[in-house]
Amino acid sequence: MTNIPPQESLSQFFEENTPVLVEVRFPRMGTSPDWYLCDAESEFDAIWERLGIGAEVHLHSAWEMKDSSRPVVLSR
């Protein structure tokens, strides 16, 4: 897991992988993850701002049908 990457890296990820499937996990909370589909980085920013400390965010290309590439993982 890494902290949020530099803004340029996140912007590049959205440019290359739109739409982006966002999975928000809540470790040690016994709950299912939340899922979002973002067409723009601004939509992701709104989700990121609402998250509390300890949440894990996994970003995937919505068009990638197999798990051959590693997702971007962010932690709050």
C-alpha positions as CSV (number, residue, x, y, z in Angstrom):
1,M,0.0,0.0,0.0
2,T,1.2,3.5,-0.7
3,N,0.0,6.9,0.2
4,I,-1.7,9.0,-2.4
5,P,0.7,9.3,-5.4
6,P,1.7,12.7,-6.7
7,Q,-1.1,14.5,-8.5
8,E,0.6,14.0,-11.8
9,S,0.6,10.2,-11.4
10,L,-3.1,10.2,-10.4
11,S,-4.0,12.4,-13.3
12,Q,-2.1,10.2,-15.7
13,F,-3.8,7.1,-14.3
14,F,-7.2,8.7,-15.0
15,E,-6.2,9.8,-18.5
16,E,-5.0,6.3,-19.4
17,N,-7.7,4.2,-17.7
18,T,-11.1,6.1,-17.7
19,P,-13.5,5.0,-16.6
20,V,-11.9,4.1,-13.3
21,L,-13.4,1.5,-10.9
22,V,-12.9,2.7,-7.3
23,E,-13.0,0.1,-4.5
24,V,-13.0,1.5,-1.0
25,R,-12.2,-1.0,1.7
26,F,-12.6,-0.6,5.4
27,P,-10.0,-2.8,7.1
28,R,-10.8,-4.3,10.5
29,M,-14.4,-3.0,10.3
30,G,-16.3,-6.1,9.2
31,T,-18.0,-4.3,6.3
32,S,-18.2,-4.9,2.6
33,P,-16.3,-2.5,0.3
34,D,-18.0,0.4,-1.4
35,W,-17.7,0.6,-5.2
36,Y,-17.8,3.7,-7.5
37,L,-17.3,4.3,-11.2
38,C,-15.6,7.5,-11.9
39,D,-15.3,9.2,-15.4
40,A,-13.3,12.1,-14.1
41,E,-10.6,12.7,-11.5
42,S,-12.9,15.3,-9.8
43,E,-15.4,12.5,-9.1
44,F,-12.7,10.6,-7.3
45,D,-11.6,13.7,-5.4
46,A,-15.1,14.0,-3.9
47,I,-15.0,10.4,-2.7
48,W,-11.5,10.8,-1.3
49,E,-12.4,13.9,0.7
50,R,-15.3,12.0,2.5
51,L,-13.1,9.1,3.6
52,G,-11.9,8.7,7.2
53,I,-8.5,7.6,8.4
54,G,-7.8,3.9,7.8
55,A,-9.8,3.5,4.5
56,E,-8.0,1.7,1.6
57,V,-8.8,2.8,-1.9
58,H,-8.0,0.5,-4.9
59,L,-8.2,2.1,-8.4
60,H,-8.7,-0.2,-11.4
61,S,-9.4,0.3,-15.0
62,A,-13.0,-0.6,-15.6
63,W,-12.1,-2.1,-19.0
64,E,-9.4,-4.5,-17.6
65,M,-11.2,-7.8,-17.5
66,K,-8.3,-9.8,-15.9
67,D,-6.1,-8.9,-13.0
68,S,-2.9,-8.7,-15.0
69,S,-2.0,-5.2,-13.9
70,R,-1.7,-4.2,-10.3
71,P,-4.2,-1.6,-9.1
72,V,-3.2,1.7,-7.6
73,V,-3.7,1.4,-3.9
74,L,-4.1,4.5,-1.7
75,S,-4.5,4.7,2.0
76,R,-6.1,7.4,4.1
